[in-house]
Amino acid sequence: MNTVKSLLGGIALSVTLATSALAAGVDVNASSTGLAMQGYDPVAYFNAGEATKGSYKVTATHDDATYWFATEENKALFEATPDAYIPAYGGYCAFGAAMGFKFDGDPHQWKIVDDVLYLNLSRDIQERWSTDIPGFIEKADVNWDEIADAEPAELLQ
């Protein structure tokens, strides 16, 4: 009987831990497991100048989302000042935010502007965004105040 209680207790703890990993809010573009940026290292954009896949063994949590890092050094930099590295608009597409929507940000379609990381949905969208980056950032900043707490699907209705 004690073995059954121990097993059930372990299952309950596992469910609790798994559920807490799913707690990233709608203001962060994260997977159902809470993984942000599809596992790409947010610091590497700044210090390596390229999209770099992180490791599931080197992680940190910020705003209930999990970030992966390529190195322990990148993890330490992130933990010291996470807001310096997380992408604008929670990692959603910057052009989409300018249009009032939340679309996935592709970690390979990125640009750093004034020390802020921006992601876009696709190469075509990034090319469109690049035609007026300051204007689109201004629109997205205004829209983000209105859409940050909305479910992406709600914005499509």
N, C-alpha and C positions, 0 to 999 in steps of 0.2 A: 504494500500500500504506500509506503514511504517513497518507493521508486516511482510510482505513478504520480504522486504529488510533486516530486522533484522534476519529473519530466514535464508535467503541466506548468509548473512554475517557470521552467526554462523556456517553454514555448511562449508563455505570456510575456516574458522578458524580451524574447526575440521579436515578437510582434510589436511591442512597445518601441524597441530600438529601430525596427524597420519603419514604423510609422513616423517616428521623429525625423528620419532621413527624407521623408516625403513632404516635409513641411515648408519647402520653399514657396513663398507667396507668388501671386500672379504678377508681381512687379519684377520678378526675375525669370528670365527664359531658362528654365531648367527642365531636365527630363523627369519622368515619373518617379525616378529614384532620387531626385534632388541634385543631379549632376549638372553643373552650369558649363556653358561654353563647349559642350560636347566633349569635355575632357581635355581641352586645349589649355595650356599654361598662360594665364593672363599677363604674367610678368615678362615672359619671353618676347612678346611683341615689342616691349620697350628696350630690353637689353640684348636680344638676339636679332631683332628686326624681322622676325618671321613667325608664322604660325607654327607652334611646336606642341606636339601631343605631350600631355603630362602623363604621370604614372599613377595608377590607383594606389600605389604604396606611399605616395608623397601627397598628402591632402590637407586642406584646411577648410573650415566652414565659415561662411560670412552670410548674414541675413538668411540663415537656414538653408543656404545652397552650398554644395560641396564643389570645391575647385581642386583640380589636379595640377601638379607641378612637375617640371622636368628635372628640377634639382632641389635639394634642401635649401640652398641659398635663395632661390626664387620664392620658396615657401616662406622663408624668414622675412624677405622683403615685403611680401604680401601681408603677412600677419602684422607687420609694423605699421603699414598704412594701406589697408585694403582698398579704400576709396580712390587711391591713386592709380589702381590697376584694373578695377572692374570696368567692364565696358559701359558706355552710356546706355541709358534706357533699358537697364537690366539685361543687356545682351540681345535685345530685340533689334530688328533691322532699323537703322537710323532713318532711312528714306520712308519706311513704313510708318514710323513714329511721326515724321513730318506730315504724312497724309492722314494721321489719326488712327492708325491700325497697329497691331502687334503681329509681326511676322518673324519667323526664325531668323536669327543672325547666323550667317555662315562664317565659321572661324577663318576660312580662307579668303573672305572678302572683307578686308579690314583697312582702316586708315587711322593714324594718330594725328589729331588736329589739336593744337594748343594743349598738348600733354593729356589728351583724353582719347581713349580707344573707342572707335565706332565700328560696328559690324553692319554688313548689309546682307540681304537675302541671296543675291546672286551677282554674277559679274555684270550682267545687263543692268540690274538695278543700281549697282555701285557706279557704273558709268553715268547713269542718269543723275544720281546723287552728286557726282563730281562736277556737274555743270554749274552748280550753285551751292557749294558746301556751306558757306556762312548763312545763306538764306534758309536752306533746309534745316540746319542746326537750330536756327532761331525759331522756325515753325515747330520743330520737334520738341524743343524745350517748352514752348507754350502748351502744345498738345499733351505732353507727358504729364503735366499737372492734372489733366482731365482723365487720361486713360491708364495711368500707372496701376490703379487698383481694379481695373476691369479685366474680366476674362477675355482672352483674344477672340473667342467666338462671338461674344456679345457685341464687339465692335464691328462685326461683319453684317449685322442685322439692319 
